[in-house]
């Protein structure tokens, strides 16, 4: 059947590199035999993790189809069905056609095949060019749309594409399960960092309004203080000179004459910036009709004490 053909092809390919590396290693038949016996004892008492590890090491030190069949048998008992299927397939490929173990190997393949979980991965249309990393194995275009056998249990899939965040998905396969997944690459990197620029501008506008309000209030207060100091100066000074209070009033007026205009200027700038930001947020385009400037400063004269405002609009 088609599934068997694909399964054998893919699984044998998965173990060829390991098998080739094992053959390239130096042989140690004596150690391999000791490990083989120890593995059989471990499997007899149900310690499959130790048994599989020792069978695999025995095969590495002295590769043989018979040892590989024992590796596969141990893996089957340990629940690693797809791995067992791959090793039985590899062992069968290495046996002579008239070997007495050939029928056993074919029987194991026939028994394992319907129990193998498979996963069919495809990519969404907007994820072209991405690749999938499944349990640290990279899957590219040729692997998509094909039922790939896996061992039962948990698996992790990561979709990776240039310029996009990794998309991670965890699955758990049960024996015989047939799972199909459509995977999608993650969001573009750096494309969604500034999620609310308008909100940021609103905050700036509120801050500018607050600064402007403080500046205006400070300007008014210092203007009033300047007026009072100027009035005290007039009362305490004449052509012959000033008393101590008059001199103090003159000093205060000199300082306030500098502070008050600065405070009003800061206030005007703050309110102007806040207003500009507000208009930017509440209109799709800015269409200023006129430009202007305002100058607000305290005014003291013999006839009038107060604030003067001049400007062009």
ROVONU-148750 format. One record per residue (C-alpha): x, y, z; residue in one letter. Coordinates in steps of 0.5 Angstrom, whole numbers, plus 500, padded with zeros to 3 digits. Layout:
% ROVONU-148750
XYZa;...
END
This chain:
% ROVONU-148750
500500500x;502507499x;503509506x;508503507x;512505501x;512512504x;514510511x;519505509x;522510505x;522516510x;524512516x;530508513x;532515510x;532517518x;537512520x;541511514x;546517517x;546513524x;548507521x;553509516x;556513522x;556506526x;560502521x;565508520x;567507528x;572502530x;569495532x;569491538x;565485538x;567482545x;564489548x;558488543x;557481546x;557483553x;552489552x;548484548x;547480554x;546485559x;541488554x;537482554x;537481562x;535488562x;529487558x;527481561x;526485568x;522490564x;528496564x;527498557x;530504557x;537501559x;536495555x;535499548x;541503550x;545497551x;542494545x;544500541x;551501543x;552493542x;550494535x;554501534x;560497536x;559491532x;553492527x;549486525x;542485523x;540481528x;542486534x;538491530x;532487530x;533486538x;534494538x;527494534x;524489539x;526493545x;524500542x;517497541x;516495548x;518502550x;513505546x;517508540x;513505535x;516509529x;523508531x;522501532x;519500525x;525504522x;530499525x;526493523x;526496516x;533497516x;535490519x;530487513x;534491508x;541488511x;538481511x;540476505x;533474502x;533467504x;535468512x;530465517x;529472520x;526475514x;519472515x;520475522x;522482520x;516482515x;511480520x;513486525x;513491520x;506488518x;504489525x;507495527x;504499521x;497500523x;499502530x;504508527x;501515529x;502520523x;502527522x;501531516x;504538516x;502543511x;503551511x;498556510x;498560504x;501567507x;507562510x;510561503x;518560504x;517558512x;520551514x;518547520x;522544526x;519538529x;523535535x;529539532x;528536525x;528541520x;522539515x;522543508x;517543502x;518536500x;516534507x;509538507x;503534505x;506527506x;503523512x;510522517x;510517522x;512519529x;513515536x;507516540x;507522545x;509529546x;512533540x;514540538x;513544532x;516550530x;514554524x;520559522x;521564517x;525570515x;523576518x;517573522x;517571530x;517563531x;510560532x;511554536x;505548537x;506542542x;502536540x;501529543x;500523539x;496517541x;498510538x;495509531x;493517530x;492520524x;493528525x;493533520x;496540521x;496547517x;501551520x;502559520x;508563521x;508568526x;507575526x;512580522x;518582527x;518589529x;511590526x;507591532x;512594537x;508601537x;501598538x;498605540x;502611538x;495615538x;495613546x;502616546x;501622543x;495623547x;499623553x;504628551x;498632549x;495632557x;503633559x;503639555x;497642557x;499641564x;505644563x;502650560x;497651566x;502651571x;506656567x;500660566x;498660574x;505661575x;505667571x;499670574x;501669581x;508673579x;505678575x;501680581x;507680586x;510684581x;505689581x;505689589x;512690589x;512696584x;506699588x;510699594x;516701590x;512708588x;510709595x;516708599x;521712594x;521719592x;526724588x;530724595x;531716595x;528710598x;527707605x;529699606x;522697604x;522701598x;529698596x;526691598x;520692593x;525694588x;529688588x;523684588x;520687582x;526687578x;526679579x;519678578x;520682572x;524676569x;520670572x;513672570x;514673562x;518666562x;512663566x;507666561x;512664555x;512656558x;505656559x;503659552x;508654549x;505648553x;498650551x;500651544x;503644544x;497641547x;492644542x;496642536x;497635539x;489635540x;488638533x;492632530x;489627533x;482629532x;483631524x;485627519x;489632516x;492639519x;489645515x;492651519x;488658517x;493663520x;499663525x;500668530x;504670536x;502672543x;506676548x;503676555x;507680561x;505685567x;504692566x;505697571x;504705570x;502711574x;495710571x;494702571x;497696574x;495689571x;497685565x;497687558x;496682552x;499683545x;499679539x;497678531x;492673528x;
END
